[in-house]
Amino acid sequence: TLLADRYERGSVMLTSNLPFSKWEQIFKDPMTTAAAIDRLVHHSIILELNLPSYRLEKSKQKINEEKSEENAP
């Protein structure tokens, strides 16, 4: 509904860690998935950033710090 309301009326910025090929996991319906992707990519600029996850790195760092604190005398 959001994409249909905004389509050709205003800007939408969306981020996802899933490629379009896996979006059926989100929408559960192939036709809804195709419609959403179609509206998103029409008149769009797609930026694909293949960077490590900032949140994952911070989480690993926190776990390592907690382990270090547990092992400290």
PyRosetta script that sets phi, psi and omega in degrees:
from pyrosetta import init, pose_from_sequence

init()
pose = pose_from_sequence("TLLADRYERGSVMLTSNLPFSKWEQIFKDPMTTAAAIDRLVHHSIILELNLPSYRLEKSKQKINEEKSEENAP")
pose.set_psi(1, -43.9)
pose.set_omega(1, 179.5)
pose.set_phi(2, -59.0)
pose.set_psi(2, -47.8)
pose.set_omega(2, -179.1)
pose.set_phi(3, -64.7)
pose.set_psi(3, -39.4)
pose.set_omega(3, 178.4)
pose.set_phi(4, -64.1)
pose.set_psi(4, -40.6)
pose.set_omega(4, 179.6)
pose.set_phi(5, -66.7)
pose.set_psi(5, -37.3)
pose.set_omega(5, -176.9)
pose.set_phi(6, -87.3)
pose.set_psi(6, -15.0)
pose.set_omega(6, -174.1)
pose.set_phi(7, -56.7)
pose.set_psi(7, 120.3)
pose.set_omega(7, 180.0)
pose.set_phi(8, 58.7)
pose.set_psi(8, 20.0)
pose.set_omega(8, 177.0)
pose.set_phi(9, -119.6)
pose.set_psi(9, -27.1)
pose.set_omega(9, -177.7)
pose.set_phi(10, -164.3)
pose.set_psi(10, 171.6)
pose.set_omega(10, -177.2)
pose.set_phi(11, -81.4)
pose.set_psi(11, 150.9)
pose.set_omega(11, 174.5)
pose.set_phi(12, -135.9)
pose.set_psi(12, 131.6)
pose.set_omega(12, 172.8)
pose.set_phi(13, -116.2)
pose.set_psi(13, 128.5)
pose.set_omega(13, -175.4)
pose.set_phi(14, -134.1)
pose.set_psi(14, 138.4)
pose.set_omega(14, 174.1)
pose.set_phi(15, -121.4)
pose.set_psi(15, 147.3)
pose.set_omega(15, 179.2)
pose.set_phi(16, -154.3)
pose.set_psi(16, 147.5)
pose.set_omega(16, 173.7)
pose.set_phi(17, -98.6)
pose.set_psi(17, 6.2)
pose.set_omega(17, 177.6)
pose.set_phi(18, -107.5)
pose.set_psi(18, 138.5)
pose.set_omega(18, 173.1)
pose.set_phi(19, -71.8)
pose.set_psi(19, 159.3)
pose.set_omega(19, -179.6)
pose.set_phi(20, -54.2)
pose.set_psi(20, -33.2)
pose.set_omega(20, -178.2)
pose.set_phi(21, -62.6)
pose.set_psi(21, -16.8)
pose.set_omega(21, -180.0)
pose.set_phi(22, -108.8)
pose.set_psi(22, 8.8)
pose.set_omega(22, -177.7)
pose.set_phi(23, -70.3)
pose.set_psi(23, -16.3)
pose.set_omega(23, 175.6)
pose.set_phi(24, -64.2)
pose.set_psi(24, -20.5)
pose.set_omega(24, 174.9)
pose.set_phi(25, -66.9)
pose.set_psi(25, -25.9)
pose.set_omega(25, -178.8)
pose.set_phi(26, -87.4)
pose.set_psi(26, -51.9)
pose.set_omega(26, -173.1)
pose.set_phi(27, -86.8)
pose.set_psi(27, -23.0)
pose.set_omega(27, 177.4)
pose.set_phi(28, 69.6)
pose.set_psi(28, -9.4)
pose.set_omega(28, -178.5)
pose.set_phi(29, -126.6)
pose.set_psi(29, 120.8)
pose.set_omega(29, -177.3)
pose.set_phi(30, -57.0)
pose.set_psi(30, -37.7)
pose.set_omega(30, -178.9)
pose.set_phi(31, -69.7)
pose.set_psi(31, -40.1)
pose.set_omega(31, 177.0)
pose.set_phi(32, -65.4)
pose.set_psi(32, -41.7)
pose.set_omega(32, 178.3)
pose.set_phi(33, -60.6)
pose.set_psi(33, -48.3)
pose.set_omega(33, -179.7)
pose.set_phi(34, -62.0)
pose.set_psi(34, -41.4)
pose.set_omega(34, 179.4)
pose.set_phi(35, -64.6)
pose.set_psi(35, -42.8)
pose.set_omega(35, 179.8)
pose.set_phi(36, -63.6)
pose.set_psi(36, -47.0)
pose.set_omega(36, 179.6)
pose.set_phi(37, -64.0)
pose.set_psi(37, -41.3)
pose.set_omega(37, 179.7)
pose.set_phi(38, -59.5)
pose.set_psi(38, -45.5)
pose.set_omega(38, -179.8)
pose.set_phi(39, -68.0)
pose.set_psi(39, -35.7)
pose.set_omega(39, -179.6)
pose.set_phi(40, -69.2)
pose.set_psi(40, -41.9)
pose.set_omega(40, -173.5)
pose.set_phi(41, -83.8)
pose.set_psi(41, -17.7)
pose.set_omega(41, 178.5)
pose.set_phi(42, -71.2)
pose.set_psi(42, 125.6)
pose.set_omega(42, -177.1)
pose.set_phi(43, 63.3)
pose.set_psi(43, 29.4)
pose.set_omega(43, -174.0)
pose.set_phi(44, -111.6)
pose.set_psi(44, 164.7)
pose.set_omega(44, 169.4)
pose.set_phi(45, -118.9)
pose.set_psi(45, 121.5)
pose.set_omega(45, -178.6)
pose.set_phi(46, -105.7)
pose.set_psi(46, 123.8)
pose.set_omega(46, 176.0)
pose.set_phi(47, -109.0)
pose.set_psi(47, 117.8)
pose.set_omega(47, 178.6)
pose.set_phi(48, -106.4)
pose.set_psi(48, 115.4)
pose.set_omega(48, -179.2)
pose.set_phi(49, -109.1)
pose.set_psi(49, 112.0)
pose.set_omega(49, 178.4)
pose.set_phi(50, -95.5)
pose.set_psi(50, 74.1)
pose.set_omega(50, -178.0)
pose.set_phi(51, -117.8)
pose.set_psi(51, 155.5)
pose.set_omega(51, 175.5)
pose.set_phi(52, -65.6)
pose.set_psi(52, 151.2)
pose.set_omega(52, -179.1)
pose.set_phi(53, -69.6)
pose.set_psi(53, 123.5)
pose.set_omega(53, 178.1)
pose.set_phi(54, -63.8)
pose.set_psi(54, -44.9)
pose.set_omega(54, -178.7)
pose.set_phi(55, -64.5)
pose.set_psi(55, -40.3)
pose.set_omega(55, 179.1)
pose.set_phi(56, -64.1)
pose.set_psi(56, -43.7)
pose.set_omega(56, 178.7)
pose.set_phi(57, -62.2)
pose.set_psi(57, -43.8)
pose.set_omega(57, 178.6)
pose.set_phi(58, -63.6)
pose.set_psi(58, -39.3)
pose.set_omega(58, 179.2)
pose.set_phi(59, -64.0)
pose.set_psi(59, -44.6)
pose.set_omega(59, 178.1)
pose.set_phi(60, -62.8)
pose.set_psi(60, -41.3)
pose.set_omega(60, 179.2)
pose.set_phi(61, -61.7)
pose.set_psi(61, -43.0)
pose.set_omega(61, 180.0)
pose.set_phi(62, -64.9)
pose.set_psi(62, -42.2)
pose.set_omega(62, 178.6)
pose.set_phi(63, -61.8)
pose.set_psi(63, -43.6)
pose.set_omega(63, 179.2)
pose.set_phi(64, -64.0)
pose.set_psi(64, -38.8)
pose.set_omega(64, 178.0)
pose.set_phi(65, -65.1)
pose.set_psi(65, -41.5)
pose.set_omega(65, 179.1)
pose.set_phi(66, -64.8)
pose.set_psi(66, -39.6)
pose.set_omega(66, 178.1)
pose.set_phi(67, -65.0)
pose.set_psi(67, -39.7)
pose.set_omega(67, 178.9)
pose.set_phi(68, -63.1)
pose.set_psi(68, -40.3)
pose.set_omega(68, 179.5)
pose.set_phi(69, -66.2)
pose.set_psi(69, -37.0)
pose.set_omega(69, 179.7)
pose.set_phi(70, -66.9)
pose.set_psi(70, -35.5)
pose.set_omega(70, -176.8)
pose.set_phi(71, -86.8)
pose.set_psi(71, -6.8)
pose.set_omega(71, -180.0)
pose.set_phi(72, -72.3)
pose.set_psi(72, 142.7)
pose.set_omega(72, -178.7)
pose.set_phi(73, -71.1)
pose.dump_pdb("model.pdb")
